[in-house]
Amino acid sequence: MYPNPSFKDIVVSLELARKLKEKNIVYPTLFYWRVWDDGFSDCVIGMYEYEKDRPRIKEKIPTYTSSQLIEKMPTSITFLGDYYYFSISKIQHS
């Protein structure tokens, strides 16, 4: 059996989440990166707040799964008069 993945394995990195937030790319998500005052970061699900620890949370950044980001991508892009289409394929290796 496969081990249970952690939230860090499911969502985009803290660095990418920060860049998306800086670009004002925000839409509903269940996942958040929390950056603590000592520099430690962890990923949590939902809006649950740890009230007693709240002053220690320096930054709370929404983060997304790969699926959420893919849903927001355009299906085609026009560049210099040419159309480029986005697709994802799954290839089985034997």
QUIDA-V236002 format. One record per residue. RES is the residue in one small letter. PHI is phi in radians with two decimals (999 if undefined). Layout:
RES_PHI ; RES_PHI
//
This chain:
m_999 ; y_-1.46 ; p_-1.20 ; n_-1.20 ; p_-1.29 ; s_-1.54 ; f_-1.03 ; k_-1.08 ; d_-1.44 ; i_-1.75 ; v_-1.80 ; v_-1.24 ; s_-1.12 ; l_-1.03 ; e_-1.08 ; l_-1.17 ; a_-1.04 ; r_-1.10 ; k_-1.09 ; l_-1.11 ; k_-1.13 ; e_-1.07 ; k_-1.51 ; n_1.06 ; i_-1.61 ; v_-2.37 ; y_-2.62 ; p_-0.98 ; t_-2.61 ; l_-1.64 ; f_-1.87 ; y_-2.47 ; w_-1.57 ; r_-1.98 ; v_-1.94 ; w_-1.55 ; d_-1.12 ; d_-1.61 ; g_1.65 ; f_-1.17 ; s_-2.28 ; d_-2.53 ; c_-1.94 ; v_-2.25 ; i_-1.86 ; g_1.44 ; m_-1.68 ; y_-1.01 ; e_-1.90 ; y_-1.66 ; e_-0.95 ; k_-1.21 ; d_-1.70 ; r_-0.89 ; p_-1.07 ; r_-1.43 ; i_-1.46 ; k_-1.43 ; e_-2.62 ; k_-2.22 ; i_-2.13 ; p_-1.11 ; t_-2.34 ; y_-2.30 ; t_-1.44 ; s_-1.02 ; s_-1.05 ; q_-1.10 ; l_-1.19 ; i_-1.09 ; e_-1.06 ; k_-1.53 ; m_-1.33 ; p_-1.24 ; t_-1.41 ; s_-2.58 ; i_-2.33 ; t_-1.74 ; f_-2.37 ; l_0.93 ; g_1.45 ; d_-1.74 ; y_-1.71 ; y_-2.09 ; y_-1.98 ; f_-1.64 ; s_-2.59 ; i_-2.17 ; s_-2.23 ; k_-1.87 ; i_-2.00 ; q_-1.56 ; h_-1.68 ; s_-1.64
//
